[in-house]
Amino acid sequence: VEKRQRSMMLYRILPRHAVVQLRRRKQVVDVFDVASVFFSDLVGYTDLAGKTSPIEIVAMLNDLYTKFDRLVEKHHVCKVDTIGDAYMVIAGAGVHSTCDGPEAASRVAKFALDALDLVARSDYGIRMRAGIASGPVVAAVLGSAVPKYSFFGDTVNTASRMESTGEAGKLQVTEETRNLLEQSKSKFTIIERMHANGQAGVLVKGKGLMQTYWI
């Protein structure tokens, strides 16, 4: 019974193929050539947390992320993690459903735009910063007591930088993501990021000056 319960738990938290590999006592490491990764962060969350009770903060996050979870299902992307007020999503990694690079980027961008709109229309007095990067990712199952299917690589790090160097209420993407969106069947308004001094791009830690775009 205990073995069956553990197996059922694994199927709830891991992709099916990963569970099969684990049951065969094999290490799970997957490589995906073109995935799109999304990160978001709530702007104003720290100030709000300082003057709001923990119960109210938890209620707010639960409300927003429950709605985000519905958007995950709507756009057929995969929720990876939530850490405090940060939310991570991926598509094109064969986790939720298979799709090509342009379609994966399109799904994540549509999710991101809906999530930004949802936060902007909320009554919580906060806004959201969001970023997407596209490219190769590596996935692996880590841990044994509570195993987790985690994603790694430069694409994941860059997606996080797209969020952190972005602006409230906006979605910033890399040039690779921009190219994939232009190849997709959906239409997006894409604007090259420019500074007041006329300089294009944004300075990204570990990357230098990167050309990025607002969606």
C-alpha positions in Angstrom: 0.0 0.0 0.0 2.8 2.4 0.9 4.6 1.7 -2.3 1.4 2.3 -4.3 0.8 5.6 -2.5 4.3 6.8 -3.2 3.9 5.9 -6.9 0.6 7.9 -7.0 2.3 10.9 -5.4 5.2 10.8 -7.9 2.7 10.8 -10.8 1.1 14.0 -9.3 4.4 15.9 -9.0 6.5 14.6 -11.9 6.1 14.0 -15.6 5.1 10.4 -16.4 8.3 9.5 -18.2 10.3 10.7 -15.2 8.4 8.4 -12.9 9.1 5.4 -15.2 12.8 6.2 -15.2 12.9 6.5 -11.4 11.1 3.2 -10.9 13.8 1.7 -13.0 16.4 3.3 -10.7 17.7 5.5 -13.5 18.7 9.1 -13.3 16.3 11.5 -15.0 18.0 14.2 -17.2 16.3 15.7 -20.2 17.6 18.2 -22.8 15.2 20.4 -24.7 16.5 22.4 -27.7 14.0 25.3 -27.8 11.9 26.1 -24.7 10.5 29.4 -23.5 10.8 30.3 -19.9 8.7 33.0 -18.0 9.5 34.7 -14.7 7.4 37.3 -12.9 7.7 39.4 -9.8 5.2 41.5 -8.0 6.3 45.2 -7.8 5.3 46.8 -4.5 5.0 43.4 -2.7 7.8 44.2 -0.2 6.2 47.5 0.9 2.8 45.9 1.0 4.1 43.0 3.1 5.6 45.5 5.6 2.2 47.1 6.3 -0.1 44.2 5.9 -0.7 41.1 8.1 0.8 37.8 7.0 -2.6 36.3 6.7 -3.7 39.0 4.3 -0.5 38.6 2.2 -1.1 34.8 2.0 -4.7 35.4 1.0 -3.6 37.8 -1.8 -0.9 35.5 -3.2 -3.3 32.5 -3.0 -6.0 34.5 -4.9 -3.6 35.7 -7.6 -1.8 32.4 -8.1 -5.0 30.4 -8.2 -6.0 32.7 -11.1 -2.5 32.3 -12.6 -3.0 28.5 -12.4 -6.2 28.8 -14.4 -4.2 30.8 -17.1 -1.6 28.0 -17.1 -4.4 25.5 -18.1 -5.9 28.0 -20.6 -2.7 28.5 -22.5 -1.3 25.0 -22.2 1.9 25.9 -20.5 3.6 24.3 -17.5 3.8 25.9 -14.0 7.3 25.2 -12.7 7.5 26.9 -9.3 6.4 29.7 -7.0 8.9 31.3 -4.6 7.3 34.0 -2.5 5.9 36.5 -5.0 7.8 35.0 -8.0 6.1 32.7 -10.5 7.8 30.5 -13.1 6.3 29.0 -16.2 7.7 27.0 -19.2 6.6 25.7 -22.5 8.3 23.6 -25.2 9.9 21.3 -22.7 7.6 18.4 -23.4 6.1 18.6 -19.9 2.5 19.7 -20.5 2.2 19.1 -24.2 4.5 19.0 -27.1 4.8 22.0 -29.4 7.5 23.6 -31.6 9.6 26.6 -30.6 7.3 29.4 -32.1 4.2 27.9 -30.6 5.9 27.5 -27.2 7.0 31.1 -27.2 3.5 32.2 -28.3 1.8 30.2 -25.5 4.1 31.7 -22.8 3.7 35.2 -24.2 -0.1 34.9 -24.1 0.0 33.6 -20.6 2.3 36.5 -19.6 0.1 39.2 -21.1 -3.0 37.8 -19.5 -1.2 37.5 -16.1 0.0 41.2 -16.4 -3.6 42.3 -17.2 -5.0 40.3 -14.3 -2.6 41.9 -11.7 -3.2 45.4 -13.2 -7.0 45.0 -12.8 -6.7 43.7 -9.2 -7.5 45.8 -6.2 -4.2 45.0 -4.4 -2.4 48.1 -5.4 0.5 46.2 -7.0 1.9 45.7 -10.4 3.9 42.9 -12.0 7.2 42.7 -13.9 7.6 39.9 -16.4 10.3 38.4 -18.6 10.7 35.6 -21.1 13.8 34.0 -22.7 13.9 31.2 -25.2 16.5 28.6 -26.0 17.9 25.2 -24.7 17.1 24.0 -21.2 18.1 21.0 -19.2 15.6 19.3 -16.9 16.4 16.8 -14.1 14.8 15.2 -11.1 16.5 16.3 -7.9 15.9 14.9 -4.4 14.6 11.6 -3.2 12.2 12.2 -0.3 10.2 14.8 -2.3 11.7 14.7 -5.8 11.3 17.7 -8.0 11.5 18.1 -11.8 13.7 21.2 -12.1 15.0 23.3 -15.1 18.5 24.6 -15.6 20.7 26.5 -18.0 21.4 29.9 -19.5 17.9 30.3 -20.8 16.4 30.0 -17.3 18.9 32.5 -15.9 18.3 34.9 -18.8 14.5 34.7 -18.3 15.1 35.7 -14.7 17.2 38.6 -15.8 14.5 39.7 -18.3 12.1 40.0 -15.4 14.5 41.7 -13.0 15.7 44.3 -15.6 12.1 45.0 -16.8 9.6 47.5 -15.8 6.3 47.3 -13.9 3.4 46.4 -16.0 5.5 45.3 -19.0 6.7 42.1 -20.6 10.4 42.1 -21.7 11.7 39.3 -24.0 15.0 38.4 -25.5 15.8 38.6 -29.2 15.5 34.8 -29.5 12.0 35.0 -28.1 11.1 37.9 -30.4 12.2 35.9 -33.4 10.1 32.9 -32.4 7.0 35.1 -31.8 7.4 36.5 -35.3 7.4 32.9 -36.7 4.3 31.9 -34.7 0.8 31.9 -36.0 -0.3 34.6 -33.5 0.2 38.3 -33.9 2.0 40.3 -31.2 2.9 44.0 -30.9 6.7 44.0 -30.6 8.6 47.1 -29.6 12.4 47.4 -29.4 13.5 48.6 -26.0 15.2 52.0 -26.2 16.6 54.3 -23.5 16.0 58.0 -23.2 19.5 58.6 -24.6 18.6 56.6 -27.7 20.6 53.5 -26.7 19.0 50.2 -27.6 18.9 47.2 -25.2 19.5 46.7 -21.6 22.6 45.9 -19.4 22.2 42.4 -18.1 24.4 40.9 -15.4 26.7 38.3 -16.8 25.6 39.2 -20.4 26.5 42.8 -21.0 24.3 44.9 -23.2 21.4 42.8 -24.6 18.9 43.9 -27.3 15.5 43.2 -25.8 11.9 43.9 -26.7 8.6 44.9 -25.1 5.6 42.7 -26.0 
